[in-house]
């Protein structure tokens, strides 16, 4: 599963607010239990992630519709086992449901 999502990094660890909190549009690629964030689809081919970030390991992660976040539509929340939290905005409801299905299955 892959495609563009807007991403906001909320937590950098348990109860630790992320320092860079702005929304960025990133090409997201879910593969083999990892989520990679790239500038565009070409980034994936070269393996150069956004900001050189390591792939996000999704083992024991949870994702759900971000009902508590009211500022934007079609936003879901991804929490990783290390306590990081991301808000991700899909382009519409269908796109969001597709991501949630893919994340739940990995
Ligand atoms: C952040 C940016 C985000 C905002 C965040 C700001 O500032 O405006 O859009 O989140 O608020 O810190 P900057 O771009 O200067 O980093 P929202 O869109 O959710 O309001 P926050 O720190 O209250 O999360």
Backbone and ligand atoms as CSV (ligand in chain L), in Angstrom:
chain,resi,resn,atom,element,x,y,z
A,1,UNK,N,N,0.852,-1.187,0.000
A,1,UNK,CA,C,0.000,0.000,0.000
A,1,UNK,C,C,0.889,1.239,0.000
A,2,UNK,N,N,0.583,2.195,-0.840
A,2,UNK,CA,C,1.395,3.412,-0.872
A,2,UNK,C,C,0.633,4.586,-1.451
A,3,UNK,N,N,1.125,5.765,-1.172
A,3,UNK,CA,C,0.491,6.971,-1.680
A,3,UNK,C,C,0.844,8.169,-0.818
A,4,UNK,N,N,0.410,9.335,-1.281
A,4,UNK,CA,C,0.695,10.551,-0.516
A,4,UNK,C,C,-0.262,10.697,0.663
A,5,UNK,N,N,0.301,11.108,1.794
A,5,UNK,CA,C,-0.477,11.476,2.975
A,5,UNK,C,C,0.161,12.734,3.559
A,6,UNK,N,N,-0.639,13.558,4.194
A,6,UNK,CA,C,-0.068,14.630,5.008
A,6,UNK,C,C,0.227,14.038,6.380
A,7,UNK,N,N,1.377,14.382,6.914
A,7,UNK,CA,C,1.794,13.811,8.198
A,7,UNK,C,C,2.132,14.895,9.203
A,8,UNK,N,N,1.668,14.689,10.419
A,8,UNK,CA,C,2.088,15.537,11.536
A,8,UNK,C,C,2.616,14.638,12.641
A,9,UNK,N,N,3.822,14.909,13.095
A,9,UNK,CA,C,4.424,14.125,14.165
A,9,UNK,C,C,3.955,14.722,15.497
A,10,UNK,N,N,3.190,13.965,16.247
A,10,UNK,CA,C,2.641,14.489,17.509
A,10,UNK,C,C,3.537,14.172,18.695
A,11,UNK,N,N,3.878,12.884,18.829
A,11,UNK,CA,C,4.696,12.468,19.966
A,11,UNK,C,C,5.951,11.758,19.464
A,12,UNK,N,N,7.035,12.019,20.154
A,12,UNK,CA,C,8.326,11.458,19.790
A,12,UNK,C,C,8.665,10.262,20.674
A,13,UNK,N,N,7.806,10.020,21.627
A,13,UNK,CA,C,7.979,8.940,22.591
A,13,UNK,C,C,6.867,9.121,23.602
A,14,UNK,N,N,6.778,8.230,24.597
A,14,UNK,CA,C,5.687,8.333,25.555
A,14,UNK,C,C,5.612,9.732,26.176
A,15,UNK,N,N,4.530,10.424,25.959
A,15,UNK,CA,C,4.310,11.763,26.526
A,15,UNK,C,C,5.372,12.793,26.145
A,16,UNK,N,N,6.099,12.519,25.069
A,16,UNK,CA,C,7.132,13.481,24.645
A,16,UNK,C,C,6.685,14.144,23.342
A,17,UNK,N,N,6.315,15.412,23.426
A,17,UNK,CA,C,5.861,16.143,22.248
A,17,UNK,C,C,6.957,16.219,21.194
A,18,UNK,N,N,6.605,15.957,19.969
A,18,UNK,CA,C,7.586,16.077,18.892
A,18,UNK,C,C,7.933,17.553,18.712
A,19,UNK,N,N,9.159,17.832,18.331
A,19,UNK,CA,C,9.568,19.235,18.200
A,19,UNK,C,C,9.126,19.826,16.868
A,20,UNK,N,N,9.250,19.062,15.801
A,20,UNK,CA,C,8.755,19.540,14.511
A,20,UNK,C,C,7.320,19.061,14.325
A,21,UNK,N,N,6.378,19.985,14.443
A,21,UNK,CA,C,4.970,19.625,14.511
A,21,UNK,C,C,4.176,20.087,13.297
A,22,UNK,N,N,4.861,20.482,12.244
A,22,UNK,CA,C,4.121,20.985,11.082
A,22,UNK,C,C,3.703,19.841,10.158
A,23,UNK,N,N,2.661,20.074,9.398
A,23,UNK,CA,C,2.159,19.076,8.457
A,23,UNK,C,C,3.047,19.040,7.224
A,24,UNK,N,N,3.419,17.850,6.795
A,24,UNK,CA,C,4.189,17.700,5.553
A,24,UNK,C,C,3.534,16.635,4.674
A,25,UNK,N,N,3.570,16.890,3.385
A,25,UNK,CA,C,3.009,15.942,2.428
A,25,UNK,C,C,4.112,14.956,2.031
A,26,UNK,N,N,3.901,13.685,2.317
A,26,UNK,CA,C,4.947,12.696,2.072
A,26,UNK,C,C,4.399,11.494,1.321
A,27,UNK,N,N,5.261,10.880,0.542
A,27,UNK,CA,C,4.894,9.647,-0.152
A,27,UNK,C,C,5.157,8.489,0.803
A,28,UNK,N,N,4.098,7.798,1.199
A,28,UNK,CA,C,4.190,6.787,2.249
A,28,UNK,C,C,4.108,5.395,1.642
A,29,UNK,N,N,5.005,4.541,2.076
A,29,UNK,CA,C,5.056,3.190,1.521
A,29,UNK,C,C,5.045,2.167,2.652
A,30,UNK,N,N,4.007,1.351,2.651
A,30,UNK,CA,C,3.878,0.286,3.646
A,30,UNK,C,C,4.363,-1.010,3.015
A,31,UNK,N,N,5.410,-1.562,3.586
A,31,UNK,CA,C,5.963,-2.781,3.014
A,31,UNK,C,C,6.639,-3.617,4.089
A,32,UNK,N,N,6.261,-4.865,4.161
A,32,UNK,CA,C,6.887,-5.826,5.091
A,32,UNK,C,C,6.900,-5.337,6.542
A,33,UNK,N,N,5.797,-4.761,6.961
A,33,UNK,CA,C,5.706,-4.348,8.357
A,33,UNK,C,C,6.414,-3.055,8.700
A,34,UNK,N,N,6.927,-2.377,7.689
A,34,UNK,CA,C,7.561,-1.078,7.903
A,34,UNK,C,C,6.838,-0.011,7.092
A,35,UNK,N,N,6.835,1.194,7.627
A,35,UNK,CA,C,6.287,2.325,6.889
A,35,UNK,C,C,7.425,3.302,6.602
A,36,UNK,N,N,7.624,3.590,5.329
A,36,UNK,CA,C,8.671,4.532,4.925
A,36,UNK,C,C,8.041,5.830,4.450
A,37,UNK,N,N,8.667,6.939,4.783
A,37,UNK,CA,C,8.183,8.257,4.365
A,37,UNK,C,C,9.193,8.864,3.400
A,38,UNK,N,N,8.714,9.222,2.220
A,38,UNK,CA,C,9.587,9.750,1.176
A,38,UNK,C,C,9.022,11.043,0.620
A,39,UNK,N,N,9.894,11.777,-0.057
A,39,UNK,CA,C,9.455,13.022,-0.692
A,39,UNK,C,C,8.486,12.704,-1.838
A,40,UNK,N,N,8.808,11.667,-2.588
A,40,UNK,CA,C,7.959,11.265,-3.711
A,40,UNK,C,C,8.213,9.793,-4.023
A,41,UNK,N,N,7.553,9.281,-5.050
A,41,UNK,CA,C,7.681,7.858,-5.370
A,41,UNK,C,C,9.110,7.487,-5.772
A,42,UNK,N,N,9.847,8.438,-6.294
A,42,UNK,CA,C,11.236,8.163,-6.687
A,42,UNK,C,C,12.117,7.915,-5.462
A,43,UNK,N,N,11.803,8.594,-4.384
A,43,UNK,CA,C,12.583,8.443,-3.155
A,43,UNK,C,C,12.641,6.993,-2.717
A,44,UNK,N,N,11.537,6.309,-2.893
A,44,UNK,CA,C,11.460,4.910,-2.481
A,44,UNK,C,C,12.461,4.061,-3.262
A,45,UNK,N,N,12.547,4.334,-4.554
A,45,UNK,CA,C,13.457,3.565,-5.414
A,45,UNK,C,C,14.910,3.733,-4.971
A,46,UNK,N,N,15.275,4.928,-4.558
A,46,UNK,CA,C,16.661,5.183,-4.161
A,46,UNK,C,C,16.877,4.901,-2.673
A,47,UNK,N,N,15.771,4.679,-1.946
A,47,UNK,CA,C,15.896,4.383,-0.518
A,47,UNK,C,C,16.170,5.606,0.338
A,48,UNK,N,N,16.013,6.803,-0.232
A,48,UNK,CA,C,16.288,8.007,0.567
A,48,UNK,C,C,14.993,8.534,1.165
A,49,UNK,N,N,14.852,8.317,2.465
A,49,UNK,CA,C,13.628,8.733,3.156
A,49,UNK,C,C,13.642,10.235,3.424
A,50,UNK,N,N,12.491,10.731,3.747
A,50,UNK,CA,C,12.337,12.127,4.159
A,50,UNK,C,C,13.209,12.387,5.394
A,51,UNK,N,N,14.112,13.329,5.276
A,51,UNK,CA,C,14.975,13.677,6.407
A,51,UNK,C,C,15.910,12.568,6.848
A,52,UNK,N,N,16.073,11.536,5.999
A,52,UNK,CA,C,16.941,10.422,6.379
A,52,UNK,C,C,16.391,9.607,7.539
A,53,UNK,N,N,15.100,9.742,7.783
A,53,UNK,CA,C,14.476,9.005,8.890
A,53,UNK,C,C,14.550,7.496,8.665
A,54,UNK,N,N,14.734,6.734,9.728
A,54,UNK,CA,C,14.647,5.279,9.566
A,54,UNK,C,C,13.201,4.877,9.262
A,55,UNK,N,N,13.014,3.711,8.687
A,55,UNK,CA,C,11.663,3.210,8.453
A,55,UNK,C,C,10.976,3.032,9.803
A,56,UNK,N,N,9.680,3.240,9.797
A,56,UNK,CA,C,8.910,3.101,11.025
A,56,UNK,C,C,8.454,1.652,11.154
A,57,UNK,N,N,8.902,0.996,12.205
A,57,UNK,CA,C,8.494,-0.385,12.413
A,57,UNK,C,C,7.080,-0.434,12.982
A,58,UNK,N,N,6.223,-1.206,12.345
A,58,UNK,CA,C,4.803,-1.199,12.717
A,58,UNK,C,C,4.416,-2.338,13.649
A,59,UNK,N,N,5.400,-3.117,14.072
A,59,UNK,CA,C,5.112,-4.223,14.984
A,59,UNK,C,C,4.471,-3.671,16.265
A,60,UNK,N,N,3.301,-4.195,16.618
A,60,UNK,CA,C,2.558,-3.725,17.800
A,60,UNK,C,C,2.124,-2.266,17.704
A,61,UNK,N,N,1.991,-1.750,16.486
A,61,UNK,CA,C,1.458,-0.388,16.341
A,61,UNK,C,C,-0.073,-0.469,16.272
A,62,UNK,N,N,-0.711,0.652,16.536
A,62,UNK,CA,C,-2.164,0.710,16.396
A,62,UNK,C,C,-2.524,1.918,15.540
A,63,UNK,N,N,-3.597,1.807,14.811
A,63,UNK,CA,C,-4.070,2.963,14.052
A,63,UNK,C,C,-5.583,3.020,14.105
A,64,UNK,N,N,-6.081,4.235,14.156
A,64,UNK,CA,C,-7.530,4.446,14.289
A,64,UNK,C,C,-7.880,5.830,13.783
A,65,UNK,N,N,-9.135,6.014,13.440
A,65,UNK,CA,C,-9.597,7.340,13.025
A,65,UNK,C,C,-9.350,8.312,14.182
A,66,UNK,N,N,-8.809,9.485,13.870
A,66,UNK,CA,C,-8.482,10.469,14.913
A,66,UNK,C,C,-9.713,11.320,15.205
A,67,UNK,N,N,-10.665,10.741,15.902
A,67,UNK,CA,C,-11.920,11.454,16.163
A,67,UNK,C,C,-11.742,12.677,17.051
A,68,UNK,N,N,-10.659,12.694,17.811
A,68,UNK,CA,C,-10.421,13.834,18.702
A,68,UNK,C,C,-9.727,15.001,17.984
A,69,UNK,N,N,-9.307,14.779,16.750
A,69,UNK,CA,C,-8.645,15.847,16.008
A,69,UNK,C,C,-9.645,16.467,15.043
A,70,UNK,N,N,-10.010,17.720,15.320
A,70,UNK,CA,C,-11.145,18.327,14.603
A,70,UNK,C,C,-10.732,19.289,13.490
A,71,UNK,N,N,-9.455,19.608,13.429
A,71,UNK,CA,C,-9.041,20.680,12.508
A,71,UNK,C,C,-9.038,20.267,11.049
A,72,UNK,N,N,-8.865,18.989,10.787
A,72,UNK,CA,C,-8.838,18.492,9.411
A,72,UNK,C,C,-9.684,17.233,9.308
A,73,UNK,N,N,-10.106,16.945,8.092
A,73,UNK,CA,C,-10.894,15.743,7.830
A,73,UNK,C,C,-10.002,14.584,7.407
A,74,UNK,N,N,-10.559,13.375,7.515
A,74,UNK,CA,C,-9.889,12.164,7.032
A,74,UNK,C,C,-8.503,11.968,7.658
A,75,UNK,N,N,-8.447,12.235,8.952
A,75,UNK,CA,C,-7.189,12.097,9.688
A,75,UNK,C,C,-7.254,10.837,10.557
A,76,UNK,N,N,-6.205,10.047,10.478
A,76,UNK,CA,C,-6.110,8.905,11.382
A,76,UNK,C,C,-4.816,8.985,12.172
A,77,UNK,N,N,-4.804,8.257,13.284
A,77,UNK,CA,C,-3.687,8.315,14.210
A,77,UNK,C,C,-2.949,6.994,14.197
A,78,UNK,N,N,-1.650,7.082,14.117
A,78,UNK,CA,C,-0.812,5.890,14.161
A,78,UNK,C,C,0.093,5.974,15.379
A,79,UNK,N,N,-0.005,4.963,16.228
A,79,UNK,CA,C,0.854,4.907,17.414
A,79,UNK,C,C,1.777,3.705,17.291
A,80,UNK,N,N,3.044,3.924,17.499
A,80,UNK,CA,C,3.993,2.815,17.399
A,80,UNK,C,C,4.304,2.277,18.795
A,81,UNK,N,N,4.930,1.120,18.838
A,81,UNK,CA,C,5.170,0.471,20.129
A,81,UNK,C,C,6.143,1.258,20.996
A,82,UNK,N,N,6.948,2.142,20.392
A,82,UNK,CA,C,7.884,2.933,21.202
A,82,UNK,C,C,7.257,4.237,21.717
A,83,UNK,N,N,5.959,4.391,21.483
A,83,UNK,CA,C,5.265,5.554,22.037
A,83,UNK,C,C,5.218,6.757,21.110
A,84,UNK,N,N,5.720,6.611,19.883
A,84,UNK,CA,C,5.605,7.705,18.912
A,84,UNK,C,C,4.178,7.760,18.391
A,85,UNK,N,N,3.774,8.942,18.021
A,85,UNK,CA,C,2.418,9.115,17.498
A,85,UNK,C,C,2.430,10.067,16.308
A,86,UNK,N,N,1.717,9.644,15.264
A,86,UNK,CA,C,1.613,10.460,14.057
A,86,UNK,C,C,0.151,10.657,13.703
A,87,UNK,N,N,-0.166,11.840,13.204
A,87,UNK,CA,C,-1.457,12.068,12.576
A,87,UNK,C,C,-1.213,12.013,11.078
A,88,UNK,N,N,-2.087,11.319,10.384
A,88,UNK,CA,C,-1.940,11.173,8.933
A,88,UNK,C,C,-3.265,11.532,8.276
A,89,UNK,N,N,-3.179,12.403,7.290
A,89,UNK,CA,C,-4.403,12.836,6.613
A,89,UNK,C,C,-4.458,12.274,5.198
A,90,UNK,N,N,-5.525,11.515,4.953
A,90,UNK,CA,C,-5.748,10.949,3.621
A,90,UNK,C,C,-6.558,11.940,2.781
A,91,UNK,N,N,-6.638,11.651,1.488
A,91,UNK,CA,C,-7.311,12.630,0.618
A,91,UNK,C,C,-8.830,12.568,0.732
A,92,UNK,N,N,-9.344,11.427,1.100
A,92,UNK,CA,C,-10.782,11.310,1.351
A,92,UNK,C,C,-11.032,10.090,2.246
A,93,UNK,N,N,-12.287,9.881,2.562
A,93,UNK,CA,C,-12.689,8.791,3.459
A,93,UNK,C,C,-12.230,7.420,2.942
A,94,UNK,N,N,-12.433,7.193,1.661
A,94,UNK,CA,C,-12.077,5.909,1.060
A,94,UNK,C,C,-10.571,5.637,1.165
A,95,UNK,N,N,-9.798,6.684,0.892
A,95,UNK,CA,C,-8.345,6.590,0.998
A,95,UNK,C,C,-7.938,6.267,2.441
A,96,UNK,N,N,-8.589,6.939,3.385
A,96,UNK,CA,C,-8.288,6.692,4.800
A,96,UNK,C,C,-8.623,5.244,5.184
A,97,UNK,N,N,-9.790,4.770,4.756
A,97,UNK,CA,C,-10.189,3.396,5.079
A,97,UNK,C,C,-9.210,2.388,4.481
A,98,UNK,N,N,-8.731,2.676,3.288
A,98,UNK,CA,C,-7.747,1.808,2.642
A,98,UNK,C,C,-6.462,1.708,3.455
A,99,UNK,N,N,-6.010,2.859,3.954
A,99,UNK,CA,C,-4.806,2.852,4.778
A,99,UNK,C,C,-5.034,2.093,6.087
A,100,UNK,N,N,-6.179,2.332,6.716
A,100,UNK,CA,C,-6.459,1.658,8.001
A,100,UNK,C,C,-6.537,0.144,7.819
A,101,UNK,N,N,-7.131,-0.271,6.704
A,101,UNK,CA,C,-7.184,-1.715,6.412
A,101,UNK,C,C,-5.779,-2.282,6.233
A,102,UNK,N,N,-4.972,-1.584,5.465
A,102,UNK,CA,C,-3.611,-2.061,5.190
A,102,UNK,C,C,-2.774,-2.088,6.473
A,103,UNK,N,N,-2.929,-1.074,7.295
A,103,UNK,CA,C,-2.148,-1.019,8.535
A,103,UNK,C,C,-2.597,-2.103,9.509
A,104,UNK,N,N,-3.891,-2.381,9.525
A,104,UNK,CA,C,-4.404,-3.408,10.426
A,104,UNK,C,C,-3.939,-4.796,9.993
A,105,UNK,N,N,-3.674,-4.963,8.725
A,105,UNK,CA,C,-3.327,-6.279,8.181
A,105,UNK,C,C,-1.820,-6.558,8.236
A,106,UNK,N,N,-1.043,-5.562,8.624
A,106,UNK,CA,C,0.411,-5.789,8.515
A,106,UNK,C,C,1.038,-6.286,9.819
L,1,LIG,C1,C,3.026,23.955,13.947
L,1,LIG,C2,C,2.059,23.991,12.767
L,1,LIG,C3,C,1.026,22.877,12.870
L,1,LIG,C4,C,0.293,22.960,14.214
L,1,LIG,C5,C,1.265,22.921,15.376
L,1,LIG,C6,C,2.313,24.008,15.290
L,1,LIG,O1,O,3.876,25.062,13.875
L,1,LIG,O2,O,1.391,25.223,12.733
L,1,LIG,O3,O,0.120,22.981,11.798
L,1,LIG,O4,O,-0.575,21.860,14.325
L,1,LIG,O5,O,0.503,23.096,16.553
L,1,LIG,O6,O,3.263,23.843,16.324
L,1,LIG,P1,P,5.215,25.077,12.948
L,1,LIG,O7,O,4.807,24.893,11.520
L,1,LIG,O8,O,5.782,26.417,13.207
L,1,LIG,O9,O,6.066,23.967,13.420
L,1,LIG,P2,P,-2.122,21.909,13.956
L,1,LIG,O10,O,-2.207,22.025,12.485
L,1,LIG,O11,O,-2.660,20.605,14.474
L,1,LIG,O12,O,-2.700,23.097,14.669
L,1,LIG,P3,P,0.683,22.251,17.895
L,1,LIG,O13,O,2.087,22.496,18.385
L,1,LIG,O14,O,-0.342,22.797,18.810
L,1,LIG,O15,O,0.449,20.816,17.588
